[in-house]
Amino acid sequence: MQEPTNVSELRSFLGMVNQLGKSIPQLAEKDKPLRDLLSKKNHWLWGADQVKAFNSLKEELSSTPVLALYDPNKDSKVSADVSSFGLGAVLLQKWAEEWRPVAYASRSLSPVE
């Protein structure tokens, strides 16, 4: 997959990332350099931060998922976090002596939030 060269191509890539992003932890943080280019007040400037974010997301989308299957009989917990530009959570279940992720959720915050 080639790097986006304009806002339309970037929107298409981010749409795919959001559809498949349930298995990507801290997605709102990882795609922030790319989302920043979508703002009308920012000019298109594809720099080192965008290249790093794009390649990182591409790698995560193509790697084997590491999510455990949900088991209603196992202990579960939710861990959540928020930053100035996004929030996220992970559903964890205890497998043997290890807490494993079952699902991730994240979204970016608007400037007003």
DSSP file (Angstrom, degrees, kcal/mol; ACC not computed):
  #  RESIDUE AA STRUCTURE BP1 BP2  ACC     N-H-->O    O-->H-N    N-H-->O    O-->H-N    TCO  KAPPA ALPHA  PHI   PSI    X-CA   Y-CA   Z-CA
    1    1 A M              0   0    0      0, 0.0     2,-0.1     0, 0.0    57,-0.0   0.000 360.0 360.0 360.0 129.8    0.0    0.0    0.0
    2    2 A Q        -     0   0    0      1,-0.1     3,-0.1     0, 0.0     0, 0.0  -0.449 360.0 -96.9 -80.7 153.6    1.4    3.4   -1.0
    3    3 A E        -     0   0    0     -2,-0.1    -1,-0.1     1,-0.1     7,-0.1  -0.435  48.5-100.5 -65.4 142.8    1.5    6.4    1.2
    4    4 A P        -     0   0    0      0, 0.0    -1,-0.1     0, 0.0     3,-0.1  -0.356  29.6-166.9 -63.4 145.4   -1.5    8.8    0.7
    5    5 A T        +     0   0    0      1,-0.1     2,-0.3    -3,-0.1    41,-0.1   0.408  68.1  19.4-113.7  -1.4   -0.7   11.8   -1.4
    6    6 A N  S  > S-     0   0    0      1,-0.1     4,-2.1     0, 0.0     5,-0.2  -0.954  87.2 -92.3-157.4 174.0   -3.8   13.9   -0.6
    7    7 A V  H  > S+     0   0    0     -2,-0.3     4,-2.8     1,-0.2     5,-0.2   0.870 119.5  55.8 -62.7 -39.6   -6.7   14.2    1.9
    8    8 A S  H  > S+     0   0    0      1,-0.2     4,-1.9     2,-0.2    -1,-0.2   0.926 110.0  44.8 -61.4 -45.4   -9.0   11.9    0.0
    9    9 A E  H  > S+     0   0    0      2,-0.2     4,-2.1     1,-0.2    -1,-0.2   0.876 113.3  51.6 -65.9 -37.2   -6.5    9.0    0.0
   10   10 A L  H  X S+     0   0    0     -4,-2.1     4,-2.9     2,-0.2     5,-0.2   0.915 107.5  52.0 -66.6 -42.5   -5.8    9.6    3.6
   11   11 A R  H  X S+     0   0    0     -4,-2.8     4,-2.2     1,-0.2    -1,-0.2   0.903 109.3  51.1 -59.1 -40.8   -9.5    9.5    4.5
   12   12 A S  H  X S+     0   0    0     -4,-1.9     4,-1.8     2,-0.2    -1,-0.2   0.926 111.6  46.4 -62.9 -45.7   -9.8    6.2    2.7
   13   13 A F  H  X S+     0   0    0     -4,-2.1     4,-2.4     1,-0.2    -2,-0.2   0.934 113.1  48.7 -62.7 -46.8   -6.8    4.7    4.6
   14   14 A L  H  X S+     0   0    0     -4,-2.9     4,-2.6     1,-0.2    -1,-0.2   0.840 107.3  56.6 -65.7 -32.1   -8.1    6.0    8.0
   15   15 A G  H  X S+     0   0    0     -4,-2.2     4,-1.8    -5,-0.2    -1,-0.2   0.920 109.0  46.0 -62.0 -43.2  -11.6    4.5    7.2
   16   16 A M  H  X S+     0   0    0     -4,-1.8     4,-2.1     2,-0.2    -2,-0.2   0.919 111.8  51.8 -64.4 -43.3  -10.0    1.1    6.7
   17   17 A V  H  X S+     0   0    0     -4,-2.4     4,-1.4     1,-0.2    -2,-0.2   0.915 109.4  49.8 -60.0 -43.5   -8.0    1.5    9.9
   18   18 A N  H  < S+     0   0    0     -4,-2.6    -1,-0.2     1,-0.2    -2,-0.2   0.859 110.1  50.7 -66.3 -34.7  -11.1    2.4   11.8
   19   19 A Q  H  < S+     0   0    0     -4,-1.8     3,-0.3     1,-0.2    -1,-0.2   0.894 123.9  29.1 -67.2 -39.6  -13.0   -0.6   10.5
   20   20 A L  H >< S+     0   0    0     -4,-2.1     3,-1.1     1,-0.2    -2,-0.2   0.453  94.7  98.2 -99.0  -2.3  -10.2   -3.0   11.4
   21   21 A G  G ><  +     0   0    0     -4,-1.4     3,-1.9     1,-0.3     6,-0.2   0.409  48.6  96.9 -74.4   2.1   -8.9   -1.1   14.3
   22   22 A K  G 3  S+     0   0    0     -3,-0.3    82,-1.4     1,-0.3    -1,-0.3   0.729  89.1  47.3 -62.9 -19.2  -10.6   -3.1   17.0
   23   23 A S  G <  S+     0   0    0     -3,-1.1    -1,-0.3    80,-0.1    43,-0.2   0.306  92.6  92.3-103.6   9.2   -7.4   -5.1   17.4
   24   24 A I  S X  S-     0   0    0     -3,-1.9     3,-0.8    -7,-0.1     2,-0.1  -0.896  70.0-142.0-107.2 111.2   -5.1   -2.1   17.6
   25   25 A P  T 3  S+     0   0    0      0, 0.0     5,-0.1     0, 0.0    81,-0.1  -0.415  82.2   9.9 -68.9 146.2   -4.4   -0.8   21.1
   26   26 A Q  T >> S+     0   0    0     79,-0.2     4,-2.2    63,-0.1     3,-0.6   0.846  76.5 160.9  56.6  39.8   -4.1    3.0   21.5
   27   27 A L  H <>  +     0   0    0     -3,-0.8     4,-2.5     1,-0.2     5,-0.2   0.885  67.1  58.6 -59.0 -41.5   -5.4    3.6   18.0
   28   28 A A  H 34 S+     0   0    0      1,-0.2     4,-0.3     2,-0.2    -1,-0.2   0.843 111.1  42.8 -60.9 -33.2   -6.4    7.2   18.8
   29   29 A E  H X4 S+     0   0    0     -3,-0.6     3,-0.6     2,-0.2    -1,-0.2   0.889 113.8  51.0 -75.9 -40.6   -2.8    8.0   19.7
   30   30 A K  H 3< S+     0   0    0     -4,-2.2    -2,-0.2     1,-0.2     4,-0.2   0.825 114.5  40.8 -71.0 -32.0   -1.3    6.1   16.8
   31   31 A D  T >X S+     0   0    0     -4,-2.5     4,-2.7    -5,-0.2     3,-0.7   0.447  86.2  99.5 -96.8   2.4   -3.3    7.7   14.1
   32   32 A K  H <> S+     0   0    0     -3,-0.6     4,-2.4    -4,-0.3     5,-0.2   0.901  78.2  54.3 -56.5 -46.5   -3.2   11.3   15.5
   33   33 A P  H 34 S+     0   0    0      0, 0.0     4,-0.4     0, 0.0    -1,-0.2   0.834 114.2  44.0 -58.8 -28.5   -0.4   12.5   13.2
   34   34 A L  H X4 S+     0   0    0     -3,-0.7     3,-1.2    -4,-0.2     4,-0.3   0.908 111.3  51.2 -79.7 -44.5   -2.5   11.4   10.2
   35   35 A R  H >< S+     0   0    0     -4,-2.7     3,-1.8     1,-0.3     4,-0.5   0.834  98.9  67.4 -61.9 -31.8   -5.8   12.8   11.6
   36   36 A D  G >< S+     0   0    0     -4,-2.4     3,-0.9     1,-0.3    -1,-0.3   0.818  93.2  59.8 -58.4 -29.9   -4.1   16.1   12.1
   37   37 A L  G <  S+     0   0    0     -3,-1.2    -1,-0.3    -4,-0.4    -2,-0.2   0.652  93.3  66.6 -73.1 -14.1   -3.8   16.4    8.3
   38   38 A L  G <  S+     0   0    0     -3,-1.8    -1,-0.2    -4,-0.3    -2,-0.2   0.654  75.6 105.2 -81.4 -15.2   -7.6   16.2    7.9
   39   39 A S  S X  S-     0   0    0     -3,-0.9     3,-1.4    -4,-0.5    -3,-0.0  -0.445  71.4-138.3 -68.3 134.9   -8.1   19.6    9.7
   40   40 A K  T 3  S+     0   0    0      1,-0.3    -1,-0.1    -2,-0.2    -3,-0.0   0.752 102.8  59.9 -65.1 -23.0   -9.1   22.4    7.2
   41   41 A K  T 3  S+     0   0    0      2,-0.1     2,-0.4     0, 0.0    -1,-0.3   0.601  95.2  76.5 -82.5  -9.1   -6.8   24.7    9.1
   42   42 A N  S <  S-     0   0    0     -3,-1.4     2,-0.2    -6,-0.2     3,-0.0  -0.829  76.7-134.7-102.3 139.6   -3.7   22.5    8.5
   43   43 A H        -     0   0    0     -2,-0.4     2,-0.5     1,-0.1    -4,-0.1  -0.592  38.4 -91.2 -84.3 153.0   -1.9   22.4    5.1
   44   44 A W        +     0   0    0     -2,-0.2     2,-0.3    -6,-0.1    -1,-0.1  -0.520  58.0 159.7 -66.3 115.3   -1.0   19.0    3.7
   45   45 A L        -     0   0    0     -2,-0.5     2,-1.1     2,-0.0     5,-0.2  -0.804  23.8-162.7-141.5  96.9    2.5   18.3    5.0
   46   46 A W        +     0   0    0     -2,-0.3     2,-0.1   -41,-0.1    -2,-0.0  -0.702  31.8 158.1 -84.1 101.5    3.5   14.6    4.9
   47   47 A G     >  -     0   0    0     -2,-1.1     4,-2.3     1,-0.0     5,-0.2  -0.324  57.3 -72.5-114.3-165.0    6.5   14.5    7.2
   48   48 A A  H  > S+     0   0    0      1,-0.2     4,-2.5     2,-0.2     5,-0.2   0.856 126.7  54.2 -61.7 -38.5    8.4   12.0    9.3
   49   49 A D  H  > S+     0   0    0      1,-0.2     4,-2.3     2,-0.2    -1,-0.2   0.898 110.5  46.4 -64.5 -39.6    5.6   11.8   12.0
   50   50 A Q  H  > S+     0   0    0      2,-0.2     4,-2.9     1,-0.2     5,-0.2   0.901 111.7  50.7 -70.1 -40.5    3.1   10.8    9.3
   51   51 A V  H  X S+     0   0    0     -4,-2.3     4,-2.6     2,-0.2     5,-0.2   0.930 112.2  47.8 -60.9 -44.9    5.4    8.3    7.7
   52   52 A K  H  X S+     0   0    0     -4,-2.5     4,-2.3     2,-0.2    -2,-0.2   0.929 114.5  45.3 -62.7 -46.2    6.0    6.7   11.0
   53   53 A A  H  X S+     0   0    0     -4,-2.3     4,-2.5     2,-0.2     5,-0.2   0.920 113.9  49.4 -64.3 -44.4    2.3    6.6   11.9
   54   54 A F  H  X S+     0   0    0     -4,-2.9     4,-2.5     1,-0.2    -2,-0.2   0.940 114.1  44.3 -60.7 -48.9    1.3    5.2    8.5
   55   55 A N  H  X S+     0   0    0     -4,-2.6     4,-2.3    -5,-0.2    -1,-0.2   0.879 113.0  51.9 -65.9 -37.9    3.9    2.5    8.5
   56   56 A S  H  X S+     0   0    0     -4,-2.3     4,-2.3    -5,-0.2    -1,-0.2   0.929 112.6  44.7 -64.0 -45.5    3.1    1.5   12.1
   57   57 A L  H  X S+     0   0    0     -4,-2.5     4,-2.5     2,-0.2    -2,-0.2   0.899 112.0  52.5 -66.6 -40.3   -0.6    1.2   11.4
   58   58 A K  H  X S+     0   0    0     -4,-2.5     4,-1.3    -5,-0.2    -1,-0.2   0.916 110.6  48.4 -60.1 -43.0    0.1   -0.7    8.2
   59   59 A E  H  X S+     0   0    0     -4,-2.3     4,-0.8     1,-0.2     3,-0.2   0.919 112.0  48.5 -63.7 -44.7    2.3   -3.2   10.1
   60   60 A E  H >< S+     0   0    0     -4,-2.3     3,-0.6     1,-0.2    -2,-0.2   0.879 109.5  52.6 -65.7 -37.1   -0.3   -3.6   12.8
   61   61 A L  H 3< S+     0   0    0     -4,-2.5    -1,-0.2     1,-0.2    -2,-0.2   0.796 113.2  44.5 -68.1 -26.9   -3.1   -4.2   10.3
   62   62 A S  H 3< S+     0   0    0     -4,-1.3    -1,-0.2    -3,-0.2    -2,-0.2   0.500  96.3  93.3 -97.1  -3.6   -1.1   -6.9    8.6
   63   63 A S  S << S-     0   0    0     -4,-0.8     3,-0.1    -3,-0.6    -3,-0.0  -0.463  90.0 -87.6 -87.2 162.6    0.1   -8.7   11.7
   64   64 A T        -     0   0    0     -2,-0.1    -1,-0.1     1,-0.1    -2,-0.1  -0.482  49.0-110.4 -67.2 131.2   -1.6  -11.7   13.3
   65   65 A P        -     0   0    0      0, 0.0    -1,-0.1     0, 0.0   -41,-0.1  -0.336  23.4-162.6 -62.5 144.5   -4.3  -10.6   15.8
   66   66 A V        +     0   0    0    -43,-0.2     2,-0.2    -3,-0.1    -2,-0.0   0.109  43.7 129.4-114.8  20.0   -3.4  -11.4   19.4
   67   67 A L        -     0   0    0     35,-0.1    35,-0.2    33,-0.1     2,-0.2  -0.545  52.4-134.2 -79.3 140.1   -6.9  -11.1   20.8
   68   68 A A        -     0   0    0     33,-3.1     2,-0.3    -2,-0.2    -2,-0.1  -0.554  27.8-104.2 -83.4 156.3   -8.2  -13.8   23.0
   69   69 A L        -     0   0    0     -2,-0.2     2,-0.2     1,-0.1    34,-0.1  -0.636  41.8-103.9 -79.1 139.3  -11.8  -15.2   22.4
   70   70 A Y        -     0   0    0     -2,-0.3    -1,-0.1    32,-0.1     3,-0.0  -0.429  35.9-170.6 -66.3 133.2  -14.3  -14.0   25.0
   71   71 A D    >   -     0   0    0     -2,-0.2     3,-2.1     4,-0.1    -1,-0.0  -0.960  15.4-155.7-126.5 110.9  -15.2  -16.6   27.6
   72   72 A P  T 3  S+     0   0    0      0, 0.0    -1,-0.1     0, 0.0     4,-0.1   0.647  93.1  60.5 -63.0 -12.8  -18.1  -15.7   29.9
   73   73 A N  T 3  S+     0   0    0      2,-0.1     2,-0.2    -3,-0.0     3,-0.0   0.511  91.3  83.6 -91.3  -5.2  -16.8  -18.1   32.5
   74   74 A K  S <  S-     0   0    0     -3,-2.1     2,-0.1     1,-0.1    21,-0.1  -0.651  91.1 -94.9 -98.4 154.9  -13.4  -16.3   32.9
   75   75 A D        -     0   0    0     19,-0.3    19,-2.1    -2,-0.2     2,-0.3  -0.428  47.8-167.3 -63.3 138.9  -12.7  -13.3   35.1
   76   76 A S  E     +A   93   0A   0     17,-0.2     2,-0.3    -2,-0.1    17,-0.2  -0.923  13.9 175.6-129.6 154.3  -12.9  -10.1   33.2
   77   77 A K  E     -A   92   0A   0     15,-2.2    15,-3.3    -2,-0.3     2,-0.4  -0.983  21.4-135.5-152.3 156.8  -11.9   -6.5   33.7
   78   78 A V  E     -A   91   0A   0     -2,-0.3     2,-0.5    13,-0.2    13,-0.2  -0.950  13.4-165.4-114.6 133.3  -11.9   -3.2   31.7
   79   79 A S  E     -A   90   0A   0     11,-2.4    11,-2.3    -2,-0.4     2,-0.3  -0.980  13.9-176.7-117.1 128.9   -8.9   -0.9   31.7
   80   80 A A  E     +A   89   0A   0     -2,-0.5     2,-0.3     9,-0.2     9,-0.2  -0.893   8.5 178.2-128.5 155.9   -9.5    2.7   30.4
   81   81 A D  E     -A   88   0A   0      7,-2.5     7,-2.7    -2,-0.3     2,-0.3  -0.981   8.0-161.3-151.5 155.7   -7.3    5.7   29.8
   82   82 A V  E     -A   87   0A   0     -2,-0.3     5,-0.2     5,-0.2     2,-0.2  -0.995   6.6-178.9-141.4 146.1   -7.8    9.2   28.4
   83   83 A S        -     0   0    0      3,-3.2     3,-0.2    -2,-0.3    -2,-0.0  -0.674  50.6 -85.3-128.3-173.1   -5.4   11.8   27.0
   84   84 A S  S    S+     0   0    0     -2,-0.2     3,-0.1     1,-0.2    29,-0.0   0.648 126.7  28.1 -73.0 -12.6   -5.9   15.3   25.7
   85   85 A F  S    S+     0   0    0      1,-0.2    24,-2.2    23,-0.1     2,-0.3   0.424 124.6  12.2-128.3   0.7   -6.7   14.0   22.2
   86   86 A G  E     - B   0 108A   0     22,-0.3    -3,-3.2    -3,-0.2     2,-0.3  -0.994  51.3-144.1-166.7 166.3   -8.2   10.5   22.7
   87   87 A L  E     +AB  82 107A   0     20,-2.5    20,-2.2    -2,-0.3     2,-0.3  -0.968  20.5 175.2-137.1 155.8   -9.7    7.9   24.9
   88   88 A G  E     -AB  81 106A   0     -7,-2.7    -7,-2.5    -2,-0.3     2,-0.3  -0.984  11.2-168.4-156.2 163.3   -9.4    4.2   24.9
   89   89 A A  E     -AB  80 105A   0     16,-2.8    16,-2.4    -2,-0.3     2,-0.4  -0.981   7.4-154.1-151.3 157.8  -10.3    1.0   26.8
   90   90 A V  E     -AB  79 104A   0    -11,-2.3   -11,-2.4    -2,-0.3     2,-0.6  -0.999  12.9-141.3-137.3 135.5   -9.4   -2.7   26.7
   91   91 A L  E     -AB  78 103A   0     12,-2.7    11,-3.4    -2,-0.4    12,-1.1  -0.866  28.7-169.7 -93.0 123.0  -11.5   -5.7   27.8
   92   92 A L  E     -AB  77 101A   0    -15,-3.3   -15,-2.2    -2,-0.6     2,-0.4  -0.860  11.1-165.9-115.8 147.8   -9.2   -8.2   29.5
   93   93 A Q  E     -AB  76 100A   0      7,-2.3     7,-3.0    -2,-0.3     2,-0.6  -0.984  26.3-115.7-131.1 147.2   -9.7  -11.8   30.6
   94   94 A K  E     - B   0  99A   0    -19,-2.1     2,-0.5    -2,-0.4   -19,-0.3  -0.713  30.0-179.4 -86.1 120.4   -7.6  -13.9   32.9
   95   95 A W  E >   - B   0  98A   0      3,-3.4     3,-2.5    -2,-0.6     2,-0.3  -0.980  67.9 -45.9-118.5 113.9   -6.2  -17.0   31.1
   96   96 A A  T 3  S-     0   0    0     -2,-0.5    -2,-0.0     1,-0.3     0, 0.0  -0.479 124.7 -26.2  57.2-119.3   -4.1  -19.0   33.5
   97   97 A E  T 3  S+     0   0    0     -2,-0.3     2,-0.4    -3,-0.1    -1,-0.3   0.210 124.3  87.7-104.9  14.3   -2.0  -16.4   35.3
   98   98 A E  E <   -B   95   0A   0     -3,-2.5    -3,-3.4    -5,-0.0     2,-0.6  -0.932  68.6-137.2-123.5 136.2   -2.1  -13.9   32.5
   99   99 A W  E     -B   94   0A   0     -2,-0.4    -5,-0.2    -5,-0.2   -23,-0.1  -0.812  29.7-168.9 -87.2 122.9   -4.5  -11.1   31.6
  100  100 A R  E     -B   93   0A   0     -7,-3.0    -7,-2.3    -2,-0.6     2,-0.2  -0.903  23.6-109.6-116.6 142.6   -5.1  -11.2   27.8
  101  101 A P  E     +B   92   0A   0      0, 0.0   -33,-3.1     0, 0.0    -9,-0.2  -0.465  30.9 174.8 -70.9 138.0   -6.9   -8.6   25.6
  102  102 A V  E     -     0   0A   0    -11,-3.4     2,-0.3     1,-0.4   -10,-0.2   0.709  68.8  -3.5-106.9 -38.5  -10.3   -9.6   24.2
  103  103 A A  E     -B   91   0A   0    -12,-1.1   -12,-2.7   -34,-0.1    -1,-0.4  -0.990  57.6-149.9-156.4 148.5  -11.3   -6.3   22.6
  104  104 A Y  E     -B   90   0A   0    -82,-1.4     2,-0.3    -2,-0.3   -14,-0.2  -0.886  11.0-174.1-116.1 151.3  -10.0   -2.7   22.2
  105  105 A A  E     +B   89   0A   0    -16,-2.4   -16,-2.8    -2,-0.3     2,-0.3  -0.989  14.6 152.5-141.9 138.7  -12.0    0.5   21.9
  106  106 A S  E     +B   88   0A   0     -2,-0.3     2,-0.3   -18,-0.3   -18,-0.2  -0.987  12.8 178.5-158.5 158.1  -10.8    4.0   21.2
  107  107 A R  E     -B   87   0A   0    -20,-2.2   -20,-2.5    -2,-0.3     2,-0.2  -0.979  30.2-109.8-156.9 156.6  -11.8    7.2   19.7
  108  108 A S  E     -B   86   0A   0     -2,-0.3     2,-0.3   -22,-0.2   -22,-0.3  -0.540  31.3-124.3 -85.4 155.7  -10.3   10.7   19.2
  109  109 A L        -     0   0    0    -24,-2.2    -1,-0.0    -2,-0.2   -25,-0.0  -0.767  20.8-121.5 -98.5 145.4  -11.6   13.7   21.1
  110  110 A S        -     0   0    0     -2,-0.3     3,-0.5     1,-0.1    -1,-0.0  -0.402  32.8-103.6 -76.8 162.4  -12.8   16.8   19.3
  111  111 A P  S    S+     0   0    0      0, 0.0    -1,-0.1     0, 0.0    -2,-0.0   0.829 123.2  53.5 -56.4 -31.4  -11.2   20.1   20.1
  112  112 A V              0   0    0      1,-0.2    -3,-0.0     0, 0.0     0, 0.0   0.853 360.0 360.0 -71.9 -35.0  -14.2   21.1   22.2
  113  113 A E              0   0    0     -3,-0.5    -1,-0.2   -28,-0.0    -4,-0.0   0.498 360.0 360.0 -72.1 360.0  -14.0   17.9   24.3
